[in-house]
């Protein structure tokens, strides 16, 4: 299993909206960055991810799961752009803030710290476990 981080501005797509989609999930569309798109192309069914509120909140608020692998993004006719579908798995018992992540020495190389603007990022297994513990979860 691989781990990821999905960033969303809560006024556009919030954790509550994601949870409301239920088991069907929602496509993670509108991504127009090649590296983020390539990250989605690498995703497999069952991969887990953090759901991160960007711009407002600046914190990891939930855990998601890839429920459909890369496919054409329905928000464009441009064949270069693809997306995955994700579904909410669980709330983070205690949201983990960007400030906390930046203050944790073991997370200094995490993409969230080094590639702030990238909307879909890889997360290492070690980073996953640390952030899960910080949020009050045992790593999945």
N, CA, C and O atoms as CSV, one atom per row, in Angstrom:
chain,resi,resn,atom,element,x,y,z
A,1,UNK,N,N,0.837,-1.178,0.000
A,1,UNK,CA,C,0.000,0.000,0.000
A,1,UNK,C,C,0.881,1.240,0.000
A,1,UNK,O,O,1.933,1.287,0.637
A,2,UNK,N,N,0.411,2.246,-0.740
A,2,UNK,CA,C,1.090,3.533,-0.758
A,2,UNK,C,C,0.225,4.559,-0.050
A,2,UNK,O,O,-0.973,4.360,0.150
A,3,UNK,N,N,0.859,5.658,0.325
A,3,UNK,CA,C,0.182,6.702,1.085
A,3,UNK,C,C,0.330,8.034,0.377
A,3,UNK,O,O,1.328,8.297,-0.294
A,4,UNK,N,N,-0.696,8.878,0.542
A,4,UNK,CA,C,-0.781,10.135,-0.188
A,4,UNK,C,C,-1.367,11.224,0.693
A,4,UNK,O,O,-1.833,10.966,1.803
A,5,UNK,N,N,-1.334,12.440,0.180
A,5,UNK,CA,C,-1.998,13.561,0.821
A,5,UNK,C,C,-2.745,14.326,-0.264
A,5,UNK,O,O,-2.187,14.652,-1.311
A,6,UNK,N,N,-4.026,14.609,0.006
A,6,UNK,CA,C,-4.884,15.350,-0.910
A,6,UNK,C,C,-5.226,16.680,-0.260
A,6,UNK,O,O,-5.767,16.718,0.845
A,7,UNK,N,N,-4.906,17.783,-0.954
A,7,UNK,CA,C,-5.155,19.115,-0.414
A,7,UNK,C,C,-6.395,19.715,-1.053
A,7,UNK,O,O,-6.581,19.643,-2.268
A,8,UNK,N,N,-7.240,20.308,-0.220
A,8,UNK,CA,C,-8.437,20.975,-0.726
A,8,UNK,C,C,-8.745,22.200,0.109
A,8,UNK,O,O,-8.602,22.193,1.332
A,9,UNK,N,N,-9.170,23.253,-0.572
A,9,UNK,CA,C,-9.636,24.438,0.127
A,9,UNK,C,C,-11.049,24.132,0.620
A,9,UNK,O,O,-11.919,23.806,-0.188
A,10,UNK,N,N,-11.296,24.229,1.927
A,10,UNK,CA,C,-12.588,23.790,2.461
A,10,UNK,C,C,-13.797,24.509,1.879
A,10,UNK,O,O,-14.887,23.937,1.856
A,11,UNK,N,N,-13.641,25.749,1.405
A,11,UNK,CA,C,-14.798,26.437,0.833
A,11,UNK,C,C,-15.147,25.883,-0.551
A,11,UNK,O,O,-16.255,26.098,-1.044
A,12,UNK,N,N,-14.199,25.166,-1.183
A,12,UNK,CA,C,-14.464,24.527,-2.474
A,12,UNK,C,C,-14.891,23.070,-2.290
A,12,UNK,O,O,-15.881,22.630,-2.874
A,13,UNK,N,N,-14.141,22.327,-1.478
A,13,UNK,CA,C,-14.455,20.920,-1.196
A,13,UNK,C,C,-13.915,20.598,0.190
A,13,UNK,O,O,-12.705,20.501,0.389
A,14,UNK,N,N,-14.818,20.435,1.137
A,14,UNK,CA,C,-14.429,20.224,2.529
A,14,UNK,C,C,-14.469,18.747,2.896
A,14,UNK,O,O,-14.988,17.913,2.154
A,15,UNK,N,N,-13.913,18.453,4.049
A,15,UNK,CA,C,-13.948,17.102,4.592
A,15,UNK,C,C,-15.399,16.662,4.801
A,15,UNK,O,O,-15.745,15.511,4.533
A,16,UNK,N,N,-16.235,17.564,5.272
A,16,UNK,CA,C,-17.649,17.231,5.482
A,16,UNK,C,C,-18.317,16.869,4.155
A,16,UNK,O,O,-19.130,15.946,4.103
A,17,UNK,N,N,-17.981,17.585,3.091
A,17,UNK,CA,C,-18.530,17.272,1.767
A,17,UNK,C,C,-18.035,15.903,1.299
A,17,UNK,O,O,-18.793,15.120,0.727
A,18,UNK,N,N,-16.753,15.627,1.550
A,18,UNK,CA,C,-16.183,14.338,1.156
A,18,UNK,C,C,-16.894,13.208,1.885
A,18,UNK,O,O,-17.261,12.206,1.272
A,19,UNK,N,N,-17.090,13.363,3.188
A,19,UNK,CA,C,-17.766,12.325,3.970
A,19,UNK,C,C,-19.197,12.110,3.484
A,19,UNK,O,O,-19.696,10.985,3.502
A,20,UNK,N,N,-19.854,13.173,3.053
A,20,UNK,CA,C,-21.243,13.070,2.603
A,20,UNK,C,C,-21.384,12.224,1.338
A,20,UNK,O,O,-22.483,11.758,1.036
A,21,UNK,N,N,-20.305,12.017,0.597
A,21,UNK,CA,C,-20.346,11.203,-0.627
A,21,UNK,C,C,-20.403,9.712,-0.320
A,21,UNK,O,O,-20.674,8.907,-1.211
A,22,UNK,N,N,-20.150,9.337,0.927
A,22,UNK,CA,C,-20.279,7.945,1.338
A,22,UNK,C,C,-19.306,7.007,0.654
A,22,UNK,O,O,-18.218,7.402,0.234
A,23,UNK,N,N,-19.728,5.744,0.553
A,23,UNK,CA,C,-18.855,4.707,-0.007
A,23,UNK,C,C,-18.560,4.915,-1.485
A,23,UNK,O,O,-17.528,4.461,-1.977
A,24,UNK,N,N,-19.442,5.589,-2.194
A,24,UNK,CA,C,-19.222,5.844,-3.627
A,24,UNK,C,C,-18.010,6.737,-3.851
A,24,UNK,O,O,-17.325,6.626,-4.868
A,25,UNK,N,N,-17.750,7.620,-2.896
A,25,UNK,CA,C,-16.622,8.530,-3.025
A,25,UNK,C,C,-16.880,9.625,-4.042
A,25,UNK,O,O,-18.014,9.857,-4.462
A,26,UNK,N,N,-15.811,10.285,-4.422
A,26,UNK,CA,C,-15.883,11.419,-5.340
A,26,UNK,C,C,-14.594,11.474,-6.129
A,26,UNK,O,O,-13.523,11.150,-5.617
A,27,UNK,N,N,-14.706,11.892,-7.392
A,27,UNK,CA,C,-13.466,12.020,-8.165
A,27,UNK,C,C,-12.702,13.254,-7.697
A,27,UNK,O,O,-13.286,14.296,-7.398
A,28,UNK,N,N,-11.385,13.106,-7.643
A,28,UNK,CA,C,-10.503,14.193,-7.233
A,28,UNK,C,C,-10.108,14.929,-8.507
A,28,UNK,O,O,-9.021,14.729,-9.049
A,29,UNK,N,N,-11.006,15.774,-8.968
A,29,UNK,CA,C,-10.862,16.383,-10.285
A,29,UNK,C,C,-10.293,17.796,-10.216
A,29,UNK,O,O,-10.088,18.357,-9.140
A,30,UNK,N,N,-10.049,18.344,-11.390
A,30,UNK,CA,C,-9.584,19.715,-11.491
A,30,UNK,C,C,-8.097,19.913,-11.285
A,30,UNK,O,O,-7.629,21.052,-11.272
A,31,UNK,N,N,-7.348,18.847,-11.127
A,31,UNK,CA,C,-5.899,18.953,-10.915
A,31,UNK,C,C,-5.239,19.241,-12.260
A,31,UNK,O,O,-5.420,18.491,-13.219
A,32,UNK,N,N,-4.478,20.323,-12.329
A,32,UNK,CA,C,-3.826,20.724,-13.577
A,32,UNK,C,C,-2.326,20.935,-13.357
A,32,UNK,O,O,-1.746,21.919,-13.815
A,33,UNK,N,N,-1.730,20.006,-12.660
A,33,UNK,CA,C,-0.297,20.001,-12.416
A,33,UNK,C,C,0.191,18.612,-12.797
A,33,UNK,O,O,-0.362,17.611,-12.343
A,34,UNK,N,N,1.222,18.547,-13.626
A,34,UNK,CA,C,1.682,17.247,-14.130
A,34,UNK,C,C,2.187,16.324,-13.024
A,34,UNK,O,O,1.915,15.124,-13.055
A,35,UNK,N,N,2.906,16.855,-12.061
A,35,UNK,CA,C,3.425,16.008,-10.991
A,35,UNK,C,C,2.271,15.448,-10.147
A,35,UNK,O,O,2.273,14.267,-9.798
A,36,UNK,N,N,1.297,16.287,-9.824
A,36,UNK,CA,C,0.131,15.811,-9.065
A,36,UNK,C,C,-0.629,14.765,-9.884
A,36,UNK,O,O,-1.065,13.752,-9.337
A,37,UNK,N,N,-0.789,14.999,-11.179
A,37,UNK,CA,C,-1.461,14.022,-12.040
A,37,UNK,C,C,-0.695,12.711,-12.058
A,37,UNK,O,O,-1.297,11.641,-11.967
A,38,UNK,N,N,0.610,12.779,-12.175
A,38,UNK,CA,C,1.420,11.564,-12.185
A,38,UNK,C,C,1.325,10.819,-10.860
A,38,UNK,O,O,1.357,9.589,-10.834
A,39,UNK,N,N,1.209,11.559,-9.760
A,39,UNK,CA,C,0.998,10.909,-8.467
A,39,UNK,C,C,-0.306,10.120,-8.488
A,39,UNK,O,O,-0.363,8.994,-7.993
A,40,UNK,N,N,-1.350,10.709,-9.062
A,40,UNK,CA,C,-2.630,9.992,-9.128
A,40,UNK,C,C,-2.531,8.774,-10.042
A,40,UNK,O,O,-3.143,7.743,-9.762
A,41,UNK,N,N,-1.773,8.879,-11.125
A,41,UNK,CA,C,-1.587,7.730,-12.015
A,41,UNK,C,C,-0.909,6.559,-11.300
A,41,UNK,O,O,-1.107,5.402,-11.671
A,42,UNK,N,N,-0.112,6.863,-10.278
A,42,UNK,CA,C,0.611,5.820,-9.541
A,42,UNK,C,C,-0.246,5.167,-8.457
A,42,UNK,O,O,0.161,4.162,-7.876
A,43,UNK,N,N,-1.410,5.717,-8.182
A,43,UNK,CA,C,-2.251,5.204,-7.091
A,43,UNK,C,C,-2.928,3.893,-7.459
A,43,UNK,O,O,-3.270,3.648,-8.616
A,44,UNK,N,N,-3.110,3.064,-6.448
A,44,UNK,CA,C,-3.779,1.766,-6.593
A,44,UNK,C,C,-4.999,1.726,-5.681
A,44,UNK,O,O,-5.068,2.445,-4.685
A,45,UNK,N,N,-5.951,0.881,-6.033
A,45,UNK,CA,C,-7.132,0.698,-5.185
A,45,UNK,C,C,-6.701,0.361,-3.758
A,45,UNK,O,O,-5.826,-0.477,-3.542
A,46,UNK,N,N,-7.316,1.012,-2.811
A,46,UNK,CA,C,-7.012,0.736,-1.412
A,46,UNK,C,C,-5.902,1.582,-0.822
A,46,UNK,O,O,-5.732,1.602,0.397
A,47,UNK,N,N,-5.130,2.291,-1.663
A,47,UNK,CA,C,-4.131,3.207,-1.117
A,47,UNK,C,C,-4.843,4.196,-0.197
A,47,UNK,O,O,-5.996,4.558,-0.434
A,48,UNK,N,N,-4.155,4.624,0.839
A,48,UNK,CA,C,-4.725,5.546,1.815
A,48,UNK,C,C,-4.121,6.936,1.640
A,48,UNK,O,O,-3.020,7.094,1.115
A,49,UNK,N,N,-4.862,7.923,2.089
A,49,UNK,CA,C,-4.378,9.292,2.004
A,49,UNK,C,C,-4.894,10.143,3.135
A,49,UNK,O,O,-5.913,9.841,3.755
A,50,UNK,N,N,-4.168,11.217,3.391
A,50,UNK,CA,C,-4.628,12.234,4.325
A,50,UNK,C,C,-5.460,13.241,3.545
A,50,UNK,O,O,-5.140,13.556,2.399
A,51,UNK,N,N,-6.517,13.744,4.155
A,51,UNK,CA,C,-7.321,14.831,3.592
A,51,UNK,C,C,-6.919,16.084,4.346
A,51,UNK,O,O,-7.092,16.179,5.561
A,52,UNK,N,N,-6.379,17.046,3.607
A,52,UNK,CA,C,-5.783,18.241,4.202
A,52,UNK,C,C,-6.563,19.480,3.778
A,52,UNK,O,O,-6.783,19.702,2.587
A,53,UNK,N,N,-6.978,20.284,4.748
A,53,UNK,CA,C,-7.625,21.560,4.453
A,53,UNK,C,C,-6.543,22.617,4.257
A,53,UNK,O,O,-5.815,22.959,5.189
A,54,UNK,N,N,-6.449,23.126,3.034
A,54,UNK,CA,C,-5.444,24.149,2.732
A,54,UNK,C,C,-6.076,25.542,2.799
A,54,UNK,O,O,-7.298,25.688,2.775
A,55,UNK,N,N,-5.232,26.539,2.882
A,55,UNK,CA,C,-5.602,27.960,2.943
A,55,UNK,C,C,-6.405,28.316,4.189
A,55,UNK,O,O,-6.139,29.340,4.819
A,56,UNK,N,N,-7.367,27.502,4.549
A,56,UNK,CA,C,-8.212,27.763,5.710
A,56,UNK,C,C,-8.160,26.512,6.586
A,56,UNK,O,O,-8.603,25.444,6.166
A,57,UNK,N,N,-7.636,26.635,7.766
A,57,UNK,CA,C,-7.497,25.483,8.646
A,57,UNK,C,C,-6.071,24.964,8.688
A,57,UNK,O,O,-5.504,24.779,9.765
A,58,UNK,N,N,-5.491,24.730,7.521
A,58,UNK,CA,C,-4.112,24.244,7.420
A,58,UNK,C,C,-3.871,23.043,8.325
A,58,UNK,O,O,-2.980,23.046,9.175
A,59,UNK,N,N,-4.703,22.000,8.115
A,59,UNK,CA,C,-4.573,20.817,8.968
A,59,UNK,C,C,-5.104,19.578,8.265
A,59,UNK,O,O,-5.967,19.646,7.390
A,60,UNK,N,N,-4.553,18.440,8.685
A,60,UNK,CA,C,-5.036,17.139,8.226
A,60,UNK,C,C,-6.245,16.801,9.081
A,60,UNK,O,O,-6.164,16.741,10.308
A,61,UNK,N,N,-7.379,16.579,8.401
A,61,UNK,CA,C,-8.631,16.384,9.142
A,61,UNK,C,C,-9.230,14.994,8.982
A,61,UNK,O,O,-10.146,14.631,9.720
A,62,UNK,N,N,-8.726,14.206,8.024
A,62,UNK,CA,C,-9.311,12.890,7.815
A,62,UNK,C,C,-8.429,11.957,7.006
A,62,UNK,O,O,-7.371,12.332,6.500
A,63,UNK,N,N,-8.911,10.720,6.905
A,63,UNK,CA,C,-8.243,9.662,6.145
A,63,UNK,C,C,-9.179,9.263,5.007
A,63,UNK,O,O,-10.377,9.073,5.216
A,64,UNK,N,N,-8.621,9.139,3.803
A,64,UNK,CA,C,-9.373,8.705,2.631
A,64,UNK,C,C,-8.735,7.459,2.041
A,64,UNK,O,O,-7.624,7.074,2.404
A,65,UNK,N,N,-9.464,6.842,1.126
A,65,UNK,CA,C,-9.005,5.640,0.443
A,65,UNK,C,C,-9.286,5.793,-1.047
A,65,UNK,O,O,-10.344,6.290,-1.435
A,66,UNK,N,N,-8.351,5.370,-1.874
A,66,UNK,CA,C,-8.555,5.380,-3.315
A,66,UNK,C,C,-9.555,4.272,-3.649
A,66,UNK,O,O,-9.318,3.101,-3.353
A,67,UNK,N,N,-10.676,4.653,-4.269
A,67,UNK,CA,C,-11.714,3.668,-4.598
A,67,UNK,C,C,-11.894,3.500,-6.107
A,67,UNK,O,O,-12.691,2.670,-6.546
A,68,UNK,N,N,-11.163,4.278,-6.901
A,68,UNK,CA,C,-11.115,4.082,-8.353
A,68,UNK,C,C,-9.788,4.631,-8.835
A,68,UNK,O,O,-9.416,5.761,-8.519
A,69,UNK,N,N,-9.077,3.816,-9.606
A,69,UNK,CA,C,-7.767,4.236,-10.100
A,69,UNK,C,C,-7.915,5.299,-11.182
A,69,UNK,O,O,-9.027,5.637,-11.589
A,70,UNK,N,N,-6.783,5.819,-11.638
A,70,UNK,CA,C,-6.753,6.943,-12.575
A,70,UNK,C,C,-7.646,6.706,-13.791
A,70,UNK,O,O,-7.659,5.628,-14.385
A,71,UNK,N,N,-8.385,7.747,-14.133
A,71,UNK,CA,C,-9.304,7.743,-15.280
A,71,UNK,C,C,-9.436,9.177,-15.776
A,71,UNK,O,O,-9.033,10.103,-15.072
A,72,UNK,N,N,-9.991,9.387,-16.973
A,72,UNK,CA,C,-10.121,10.754,-17.486
A,72,UNK,C,C,-10.904,11.657,-16.531
A,72,UNK,O,O,-11.920,11.250,-15.967
A,73,UNK,N,N,-10.425,12.865,-16.363
A,73,UNK,CA,C,-11.078,13.869,-15.524
A,73,UNK,C,C,-12.304,14.381,-16.274
A,73,UNK,O,O,-12.178,14.917,-17.375
A,74,UNK,N,N,-13.473,14.220,-15.694
A,74,UNK,CA,C,-14.719,14.599,-16.368
A,74,UNK,C,C,-14.930,16.109,-16.464
A,74,UNK,O,O,-15.872,16.561,-17.115
A,75,UNK,N,N,-14.056,16.895,-15.818
A,75,UNK,CA,C,-14.226,18.349,-15.859
A,75,UNK,C,C,-13.504,19.000,-17.037
A,75,UNK,O,O,-13.491,20.224,-17.167
A,76,UNK,N,N,-12.900,18.168,-17.897
A,76,UNK,CA,C,-12.209,18.712,-19.064
A,76,UNK,C,C,-12.252,17.713,-20.217
A,76,UNK,O,O,-12.379,16.506,-20.015
A,77,UNK,N,N,-12.143,18.252,-21.432
A,77,UNK,CA,C,-12.048,17.393,-22.621
A,77,UNK,C,C,-10.595,17.115,-22.991
A,77,UNK,O,O,-10.316,16.365,-23.926
A,78,UNK,N,N,-9.677,17.720,-22.254
A,78,UNK,CA,C,-8.248,17.566,-22.519
A,78,UNK,C,C,-7.795,16.195,-22.009
A,78,UNK,O,O,-7.853,15.937,-20.806
A,79,UNK,N,N,-7.349,15.321,-22.900
A,79,UNK,CA,C,-6.992,13.952,-22.488
A,79,UNK,C,C,-5.752,13.859,-21.597
A,79,UNK,O,O,-5.464,12.787,-21.066
A,80,UNK,N,N,-5.025,14.942,-21.425
A,80,UNK,CA,C,-3.840,14.908,-20.563
A,80,UNK,C,C,-4.199,14.786,-19.092
A,80,UNK,O,O,-3.373,14.346,-18.292
A,81,UNK,N,N,-5.415,15.165,-18.719
A,81,UNK,CA,C,-5.752,15.266,-17.308
A,81,UNK,C,C,-6.606,14.106,-16.842
A,81,UNK,O,O,-7.642,13.780,-17.421
A,82,UNK,N,N,-6.131,13.501,-15.777
A,82,UNK,CA,C,-6.793,12.346,-15.183
A,82,UNK,C,C,-7.019,12.604,-13.698
A,82,UNK,O,O,-6.494,13.561,-13.129
A,83,UNK,N,N,-7.798,11.743,-13.093
A,83,UNK,CA,C,-8.055,11.853,-11.660
A,83,UNK,C,C,-8.317,10.464,-11.098
A,83,UNK,O,O,-8.454,9.497,-11.848
A,84,UNK,N,N,-8.385,10.374,-9.797
A,84,UNK,CA,C,-8.790,9.152,-9.096
A,84,UNK,C,C,-10.059,9.483,-8.322
A,84,UNK,O,O,-10.414,10.651,-8.160
A,85,UNK,N,N,-10.729,8.454,-7.852
A,85,UNK,CA,C,-11.855,8.655,-6.941
A,85,UNK,C,C,-11.384,8.248,-5.545
A,85,UNK,O,O,-10.668,7.262,-5.370
A,86,UNK,N,N,-11.809,9.039,-4.561
A,86,UNK,CA,C,-11.474,8.732,-3.171
A,86,UNK,C,C,-12.743,8.741,-2.334
A,86,UNK,O,O,-13.718,9.420,-2.655
A,87,UNK,N,N,-12.705,7.966,-1.246
A,87,UNK,CA,C,-13.817,7.975,-0.293
A,87,UNK,C,C,-13.267,8.192,1.108
A,87,UNK,O,O,-12.141,7.806,1.422
A,88,UNK,N,N,-14.084,8.813,1.933
A,88,UNK,CA,C,-13.707,9.061,3.322
A,88,UNK,C,C,-13.685,7.743,4.082
A,88,UNK,O,O,-14.579,6.912,3.924
A,89,UNK,N,N,-12.666,7.556,4.904
A,89,UNK,CA,C,-12.544,6.366,5.741
A,89,UNK,C,C,-12.852,6.712,7.193
A,89,UNK,O,O,-13.643,6.030,7.844
A,90,UNK,N,N,-12.223,7.775,7.698
A,90,UNK,CA,C,-12.453,8.172,9.095
A,90,UNK,C,C,-11.936,9.585,9.330
A,90,UNK,O,O,-11.071,10.100,8.622
A,91,UNK,N,N,-12.519,10.180,10.370
A,91,UNK,CA,C,-12.029,11.476,10.837
A,91,UNK,C,C,-10.688,11.277,11.523
A,91,UNK,O,O,-10.407,10.210,12.070
A,92,UNK,N,N,-9.888,12.286,11.487
A,92,UNK,CA,C,-8.691,12.322,12.326
A,92,UNK,C,C,-9.206,12.729,13.710
A,92,UNK,O,O,-9.757,13.821,13.848
A,93,UNK,N,N,-9.043,11.882,14.745
A,93,UNK,CA,C,-9.587,12.233,16.058
A,93,UNK,C,C,-9.156,13.624,16.529
A,93,UNK,O,O,-9.923,14.360,17.150
A,94,UNK,N,N,-7.921,13.954,16.217
A,94,UNK,CA,C,-7.410,15.286,16.525
A,94,UNK,C,C,-6.705,15.797,15.279
A,94,UNK,O,O,-5.657,15.269,14.908
A,95,UNK,N,N,-7.266,16.832,14.612
A,95,UNK,CA,C,-6.598,17.341,13.412
A,95,UNK,C,C,-5.136,17.678,13.678
A,95,UNK,O,O,-4.776,18.153,14.755
A,96,UNK,N,N,-4.306,17.423,12.675
A,96,UNK,CA,C,-2.871,17.676,12.789
A,96,UNK,C,C,-2.538,18.894,11.932
A,96,UNK,O,O,-2.708,18.875,10.713
A,97,UNK,N,N,-2.064,19.944,12.580
A,97,UNK,CA,C,-1.819,21.206,11.883
A,97,UNK,C,C,-0.481,21.211,11.143
A,97,UNK,O,O,0.445,20.472,11.477
A,98,UNK,N,N,-0.420,22.058,10.142
A,98,UNK,CA,C,0.824,22.260,9.406
A,98,UNK,C,C,1.916,22.748,10.368
A,98,UNK,O,O,3.075,22.348,10.252
A,99,UNK,N,N,1.547,23.591,11.290
A,99,UNK,CA,C,2.515,24.103,12.267
A,99,UNK,C,C,3.138,22.954,13.064
A,99,UNK,O,O,4.350,22.934,13.282
A,100,UNK,N,N,2.308,21.996,13.499
A,100,UNK,CA,C,2.813,20.841,14.242
A,100,UNK,C,C,3.724,19.986,13.369
A,100,UNK,O,O,4.768,19.513,13.819
A,101,UNK,N,N,3.318,19.792,12.118
A,101,UNK,CA,C,4.126,18.980,11.198
A,101,UNK,C,C,5.486,19.629,10.991
A,101,UNK,O,O,6.514,18.953,11.038
A,102,UNK,N,N,5.494,20.940,10.760
A,102,UNK,CA,C,6.758,21.654,10.554
A,102,UNK,C,C,7.649,21.620,11.790
A,102,UNK,O,O,8.872,21.702,11.679
A,103,UNK,N,N,7.037,21.500,12.969
A,103,UNK,CA,C,7.803,21.484,14.224
A,103,UNK,C,C,8.306,20.093,14.594
A,103,UNK,O,O,9.003,19.937,15.597
A,104,UNK,N,N,7.962,19.082,13.802
A,104,UNK,CA,C,8.360,17.709,14.089
A,104,UNK,C,C,9.586,17.361,13.247
A,104,UNK,O,O,9.485,17.264,12.024
A,105,UNK,N,N,10.741,17.172,13.885
A,105,UNK,CA,C,11.977,16.943,13.134
A,105,UNK,C,C,11.896,15.789,12.130
A,105,UNK,O,O,12.463,15.879,11.042
A,106,UNK,N,N,11.199,14.713,12.486
A,106,UNK,CA,C,11.104,13.544,11.589
A,106,UNK,C,C,10.274,13.831,10.340
A,106,UNK,O,O,10.267,13.025,9.410
A,107,UNK,N,N,9.576,14.968,10.303
A,107,UNK,CA,C,8.715,15.292,9.155
A,107,UNK,C,C,9.260,16.437,8.301
A,107,UNK,O,O,8.552,16.975,7.451
A,108,UNK,N,N,10.509,16.801,8.529
A,108,UNK,CA,C,11.085,17.930,7.801
A,108,UNK,C,C,11.199,17.698,6.293
A,108,UNK,O,O,11.241,18.656,5.522
A,109,UNK,N,N,11.249,16.445,5.873
A,109,UNK,CA,C,11.353,16.133,4.442
A,109,UNK,C,C,9.999,15.778,3.818
A,109,UNK,O,O,9.932,15.455,2.632
A,110,UNK,N,N,8.932,15.836,4.603
A,110,UNK,CA,C,7.598,15.525,4.099
A,110,UNK,C,C,7.233,16.513,2.994
A,110,UNK,O,O,7.522,17.705,3.102
A,111,UNK,N,N,6.600,16.021,1.935
A,111,UNK,CA,C,6.223,16.882,0.809
A,111,UNK,C,C,5.388,18.073,1.245
A,111,UNK,O,O,5.499,19.151,0.661
A,112,UNK,N,N,4.556,17.897,2.260
A,112,UNK,CA,C,3.741,19.009,2.747
A,112,UNK,C,C,4.611,20.165,3.226
A,112,UNK,O,O,4.194,21.322,3.166
A,113,UNK,N,N,5.801,19.863,3.694
A,113,UNK,CA,C,6.736,20.886,4.158
A,113,UNK,C,C,7.591,21.408,2.999
A,113,UNK,O,O,7.849,22.608,2.905
A,114,UNK,N,N,8.025,20.508,2.125
A,114,UNK,CA,C,8.969,20.893,1.072
A,114,UNK,C,C,8.313,21.294,-0.253
A,114,UNK,O,O,8.919,22.019,-1.043
A,115,UNK,N,N,7.102,20.839,-0.503
A,115,UNK,CA,C,6.394,21.133,-1.763
A,115,UNK,C,C,4.991,21.634,-1.444
A,115,UNK,O,O,3.995,21.039,-1.857
A,116,UNK,N,N,4.932,22.716,-0.717
A,116,UNK,CA,C,3.682,23.231,-0.169
A,116,UNK,C,C,2.552,23.369,-1.188
A,116,UNK,O,O,1.392,23.138,-0.849
A,117,UNK,N,N,2.865,23.736,-2.412
A,117,UNK,CA,C,1.817,24.054,-3.376
A,117,UNK,C,C,1.238,22.830,-4.088
A,117,UNK,O,O,0.168,22.924,-4.690
A,118,UNK,N,N,1.913,21.699,-4.031
A,118,UNK,CA,C,1.473,20.508,-4.751
A,118,UNK,C,C,0.202,19.951,-4.121
A,118,UNK,O,O,0.164,19.686,-2.920
A,119,UNK,N,N,-0.846,19.772,-4.938
A,119,UNK,CA,C,-2.170,19.405,-4.409
A,119,UNK,C,C,-2.353,17.918,-4.126
A,119,UNK,O,O,-3.219,17.543,-3.335
A,120,UNK,N,N,-1.560,17.077,-4.754
A,120,UNK,CA,C,-1.604,15.627,-4.508
A,120,UNK,C,C,-0.166,15.178,-4.300
A,120,UNK,O,O,0.652,15.248,-5.218
A,121,UNK,N,N,0.139,14.718,-3.095
A,121,UNK,CA,C,1.523,14.455,-2.713
A,121,UNK,C,C,1.713,13.041,-2.185
A,121,UNK,O,O,0.800,12.463,-1.594
A,122,UNK,N,N,2.907,12.482,-2.401
A,122,UNK,CA,C,3.211,11.197,-1.764
A,122,UNK,C,C,3.544,11.408,-0.293
A,122,UNK,O,O,4.032,12.466,0.104
A,123,UNK,N,N,3.274,10.389,0.499
A,123,UNK,CA,C,3.604,10.368,1.922
A,123,UNK,C,C,4.326,9.046,2.168
A,123,UNK,O,O,3.838,7.993,1.757
A,124,UNK,N,N,5.463,9.085,2.820
A,124,UNK,CA,C,6.163,7.835,3.109
A,124,UNK,C,C,5.442,7.082,4.218
A,124,UNK,O,O,4.636,7.653,4.952
A,125,UNK,N,N,5.745,5.789,4.328
A,125,UNK,CA,C,5.134,4.985,5.388
A,125,UNK,C,C,5.512,5.520,6.762
A,125,UNK,O,O,4.675,5.558,7.664
A,126,UNK,N,N,6.765,5.933,6.929
A,126,UNK,CA,C,7.209,6.481,8.212
A,126,UNK,C,C,6.445,7.767,8.538
A,126,UNK,O,O,6.004,7.956,9.672
A,127,UNK,N,N,6.290,8.647,7.553
A,127,UNK,CA,C,5.540,9.895,7.764
A,127,UNK,C,C,4.089,9.585,8.116
A,127,UNK,O,O,3.507,10.205,9.006
A,128,UNK,N,N,3.512,8.612,7.402
A,128,UNK,CA,C,2.127,8.212,7.656
A,128,UNK,C,C,1.945,7.816,9.126
A,128,UNK,O,O,1.023,8.280,9.797
A,129,UNK,N,N,2.828,6.962,9.606
A,129,UNK,CA,C,2.711,6.479,10.976
A,129,UNK,C,C,2.860,7.612,11.999
A,129,UNK,O,O,2.126,7.664,12.986
A,130,UNK,N,N,3.796,8.500,11.761
A,130,UNK,CA,C,4.020,9.614,12.683
A,130,UNK,C,C,2.795,10.523,12.729
A,130,UNK,O,O,2.321,10.876,13.809
A,131,UNK,N,N,2.283,10.901,11.560
A,131,UNK,CA,C,1.127,11.808,11.519
A,131,UNK,C,C,-0.106,11.133,12.110
A,131,UNK,O,O,-0.878,11.776,12.822
A,132,UNK,N,N,-0.301,9.857,11.829
A,132,UNK,CA,C,-1.437,9.146,12.431
A,132,UNK,C,C,-1.346,9.186,13.957
A,132,UNK,O,O,-2.339,9.464,14.629
A,133,UNK,N,N,-0.176,8.914,14.498
A,133,UNK,CA,C,-0.003,8.966,15.954
A,133,UNK,C,C,-0.280,10.375,16.492
A,133,UNK,O,O,-0.923,10.537,17.529
A,134,UNK,N,N,0.209,11.382,15.778
A,134,UNK,CA,C,-0.023,12.763,16.191
A,134,UNK,C,C,-1.525,13.074,16.223
A,134,UNK,O,O,-1.979,13.867,17.047
A,135,UNK,N,N,-2.280,12.455,15.335
A,135,UNK,CA,C,-3.709,12.691,15.255
A,135,UNK,C,C,-4.550,11.760,16.114
A,135,UNK,O,O,-5.779,11.831,16.092
A,136,UNK,N,N,-3.893,10.889,16.870
A,136,UNK,CA,C,-4.624,10.008,17.767
A,136,UNK,C,C,-5.054,8.692,17.155
A,136,UNK,O,O,-5.966,8.041,17.665
A,137,UNK,N,N,-4.414,8.292,16.076
A,137,UNK,CA,C,-4.730,7.020,15.407
A,137,UNK,C,C,-3.521,6.113,15.390
A,137,UNK,O,O,-2.382,6.577,15.333
A,138,UNK,N,N,-3.773,4.825,15.440
A,138,UNK,CA,C,-2.721,3.850,15.108
A,138,UNK,C,C,-2.685,3.810,13.583
A,138,UNK,O,O,-3.740,3.832,12.950
A,139,UNK,N,N,-1.522,3.753,12.988
A,139,UNK,CA,C,-1.404,3.718,11.532
A,139,UNK,C,C,-2.140,2.502,10.984
A,139,UNK,O,O,-2.054,1.405,11.536
A,140,UNK,N,N,-2.865,2.716,9.888
A,140,UNK,CA,C,-3.622,1.644,9.241
A,140,UNK,C,C,-2.683,0.655,8.584
A,140,UNK,O,O,-3.135,-0.322,7.986
